[in-house]
Amino acid sequence: PMLQLDIVWCYFMLRDVSRLEVAGARLNKARVGFELSHGKDSTRFRLLQAARHADLALYVRLELLEGVVAYYNGNTEKARGSLSSAQSKYMQ
């Protein structure tokens, strides 16, 4: 999942809007992979990390990118939700 997230981050940093369809699929794979490895709502990861929130940065990036992809695909409600969630995690 980290590689998927990093690839989409590169698309974002390069401002490569032509890759949005691929970016959305990669983000879905990243979210599924993080859920499989971290557990639902990151419970497994937090148990292993002694309740530290080291994974928040990953989810901030994931949700930020999901929001950007949703916005450019015309799904403003999903974009608003993803960006709001990313912002609240960032504030933590």
Backbone as a ProteinNet text record, in pm:
[ID]
protein_1_A
[PRIMARY]
PMLQLDIVWCYFMLRDVSRLEVAGARLNKARVGFELSHGKDSTRFRLLQAARHADLALYVRLELLEGVVAYYNGNTEKARGSLSSAQSKYMQ
[TERTIARY]
81.1	0	84.8	202.6	289.2	335.4	369.4	413.5	301.1	179.6	64.8	46.7	55.2	38.4	150.6	272.4	386	376.3	328.3	313.3	211.2	98.6	-3.8	47.9	126.2	184.9	275.3	347.9	431.5	345.8	234	141.6	96.5	63.5	14.6	123.6	245.1	353.7	392.6	375.3	403	285.4	173.7	49.7	3.9	9.5	-25.2	-172.1	-259	-403.3	-446.5	-366.3	-402.8	-403.1	-346.8	-338.4	-445.6	-550.1	-649.6	-720.5	-753.9	-822.6	-733.6	-608.2	-512	-488.2	-482.9	-460	-572.1	-695.5	-807.4	-799	-762.7	-748.1	-633.4	-524	-409.5	-444.8	-520.5	-561.5	-654.4	-741.9	-828.6	-745.8	-645.1	-556.8	-481.1	-437.7	-365.3	-455.4	-579.1	-671.1	-698.8	-722.8	-747.6	-623.9	-507.8	-384.3	-358.8	-383.4	-365.6	-466	-588	-688.1	-650.8	-597.1	-555.4	-438.1	-343	-225.2	-244.6	-318.3	-336.7	-460.5	-552	-677.6	-782.2	-905.3	-1015	-991.8	-1000.3	-975.7	-837.7	-742	-601.9	-585.2	-678.4	-670	-547.5	-518.3	-403	-273.2	-263.5	-143.2	-121.3	-228	-215.3	-176.6	-225.9	-184.9	-35.4	13.7	156.2	243.3	190.1	266.6	242.2	182	155.8	71.9	-33.8	-132.6	-78	41.2	89.9	18.5	13.4	-58.1	38.7	138.2	238.1	177	65.7	3.4	-79.3	-102.7	-188.1	-134.6	-4	52.9	18.5	18.2	-19.4	-163.5	-251.5	-392.1	-422.2	-344.2	-359.7	-327.9	-216	-179.3	-282.8	-326	-424.1	-553.2	-606	-733.9	-720.6	-607.1	-583.3	-586.9	-516.3	-513.1	-648.7	-720.9	-855.7	-945.8	-930	-1008.7	-975.9	-849.7	-808.2	-860.7	-845.9	-895	-1047	-1117.7	-1263.7	-1304.3	-1234	-1265.4	-1249.1	-1137.4	-1113.3	-1203.8	-1260.6	-1356.9	-1499.3	-1516.1	-1646.9	-1730.8	-1675.4	-1748.2	-1716.3	-1784.8	-1751.4	-1785.9	-1891.2	-1926.8	-1820.3	-1775.1	-1669.5	-1540.4	-1512	-1392.4	-1398.6	-1511.5	-1528	-1509.3	-1567.4	-1554.7	-1411.4	-1344.5	-1205.8	-1113.1	-1131.1	-1044.6	-1070.6	-1195.9	-1227.3	-1166.5	-1174.7	-1116.5	-963.8	-902.6	-757.6	-718.2	-796.4	-765.7	-777.1	-880.2	-896	-782.6	-738.6	-624.8	-496.2	-481.7	-364.4	-358.4	-472	-476.1	-441.6	-456.4	-421.3	-271.8
-121.9	0	127.4	120	237.9	274.6	176.5	203.4	266.1	214.4	271.8	418.3	444.9	581.6	672	622.9	702.4	733.7	637.9	661.3	771.1	764.6	868.4	1002.2	1000.3	1124.6	1187	1104.9	1154.6	1217.7	1152.6	1211.8	1349.1	1357.4	1482.3	1589.9	1554.1	1651.6	1695.2	1606.4	1640.8	1713.1	1721.3	1782.9	1713.9	1581.2	1501	1461.2	1549.2	1527.2	1414.4	1384.5	1280	1141.4	1126.3	995.6	976.4	1057.3	1051.6	917.6	858.3	728.9	623.1	621.5	528	561.6	689.8	732.8	683.8	692.9	644.8	496.6	418.2	273.7	242.4	315.9	293.7	331.1	437.8	477.8	374.6	316	209.9	90.6	53.6	-56.5	-22.5	101.5	143.4	134.7	182.7	179.5	34.7	-52.5	-193.8	-255.9	-226.4	-280.7	-232.6	-103.8	-52.1	-115.8	-135.5	-198.1	-342.6	-413.2	-551.3	-558.9	-469.4	-475.8	-406.1	-296.6	-221.4	-263.4	-330.1	-366.5	-258.3	-292.4	-196.3	-79.1	41.7	163.8	164.4	94.6	88.8	30.9	-50.8	-104.7	-193.9	-278.9	-368.1	-288.4	-187.7	-105.4	-30.4	24.3	98.8	7.5	-116.1	-210.8	-239.6	-257.1	-284.8	-163.6	-45.2	77.3	139.5	65.3	111	239.2	241.5	349.5	481.5	481.7	604.1	620	739.7	767.6	791.8	706.8	721.8	700.7	631.6	604.2	720.4	822.6	933.2	1002.6	1017.6	1083.5	1007.1	875	794.4	822.4	826.9	847.3	990.5	1086.6	1224.9	1230.1	1170.1	1168.5	1093.8	978.5	898.1	976.1	1034.6	1105.4	1236.6	1302.2	1421.5	1386.6	1281.6	1241	1190.1	1117.7	1073.6	1195.3	1297.5	1419.2	1490.2	1498.7	1564	1486.8	1355.9	1273.7	1286.1	1281.7	1295.2	1432.1	1536.2	1670.9	1678.9	1630.7	1637.8	1544.7	1443.8	1356.9	1409.4	1525.1	1588	1543.1	1465.5	1416.2	1506.8	1621.2	1722.4	1678.9	1600.1	1555.1	1462.2	1367.6	1277.4	1355.5	1451.3	1534	1611.3	1671	1747.8	1658.3	1539.3	1446.6	1400	1365.2	1318.6	1429.1	1549.1	1660	1702.9	1698	1730.4	1628.1	1501.9	1396.3	1409.6	1442.2	1462	1579.4	1685	1802.3	1771	1696.6	1664.2	1573.5	1480.2	1395.6	1478.1	1573.5	1660.5	1741.8	1787.4	1867.1	1785.1	1654	1567.7	1561.6
0	0	0	62.5	64.8	-76	-154.7	-291.5	-373.4	-359.2	-430.1	-391.3	-261.6	-211.4	-262.1	-261.4	-308.7	-457.7	-535.6	-679.6	-704.6	-635.1	-653.4	-602.7	-495.6	-445.3	-552.8	-624.1	-734	-843.1	-878.9	-976.2	-928	-798.9	-739.9	-746.3	-708.2	-707.6	-848.8	-945.3	-1084.7	-1150.7	-1077	-1128.3	-1257.3	-1256.6	-1373.4	-1365.9	-1411.2	-1405.4	-1498.7	-1599.9	-1695.5	-1632.2	-1515.6	-1448.2	-1341.4	-1342.8	-1235.5	-1225.3	-1337	-1332.8	-1268.5	-1309.1	-1251.6	-1104.7	-1073.6	-935.3	-844.5	-889.7	-809.3	-780.9	-881.4	-861.5	-766.2	-778.6	-689	-544.7	-526.8	-392	-329.4	-410	-358.5	-312.6	-392.2	-353.7	-225.6	-213.3	-92.9	29.7	18.1	132.4	174.8	78.4	109.8	174.4	121.3	177.2	319.3	345.2	481.2	577	530.2	616.2	647.9	549.1	573.5	670.8	657.4	743.6	877.7	880.5	1004.6	1082.9	1018	1081.9	1060	1087.6	1072.5	1167.2	1117.4	1194.7	1259.8	1201.1	1246.8	1386.4	1431.1	1567	1585.7	1489.2	1500.3	1503.6	1420.6	1414.1	1545.1	1601.4	1727.7	1843.2	1842.1	1946.4	1937.7	1816.7	1797.9	1829.4	1808.2	1829.8	1967.1	2057.2	2195	2196.1	2114.6	2109.8	2055.6	1997.3	1933.1	1799.9	1751.2	1626.8	1511.5	1498.3	1392	1254.2	1246.2	1117.1	1065.1	1144.6	1101.5	976.9	965	847.4	719.9	727.6	610.6	569.4	667.6	637.8	597.2	645.7	599.1	450.1	410.5	268.7	185.4	233.4	160.4	139	245.2	234	157.6	168	87.8	-60.7	-98.1	-238.2	-285.7	-200.2	-237.2	-261.3	-180	-198.2	-327.9	-361.5	-485.9	-606.9	-604.6	-716.3	-728.7	-616.8	-620.4	-675.4	-634.8	-683.8	-835.5	-886.7	-1030.5	-1109.7	-1043.7	-1110.3	-1098	-1034.1	-1023.1	-906	-815.7	-698.5	-579.7	-573.4	-472.4	-330.3	-313.7	-178.7	-121	-201.6	-156.1	-132.2	-219.2	-203.1	-71.6	-43.5	80.6	203.1	199.9	311.6	333	224.4	234.8	283	229.1	269.5	413.3	456.5	595.7	690.5	653.5	735.8	742.1	628.4	625	713.5	709.3	791.5	940.4	978.3	1121.3	1169.6	1084.9	1121.9	1130	1039.7	1040.8	1169.9	1217.8	1339.4	1463.3	1456	1569.4	1584.3
[MASK]
++++++++++++++++++++++++++++++++++++++++++++++++++++++++++++++++++++++++++++++++++++++++++++

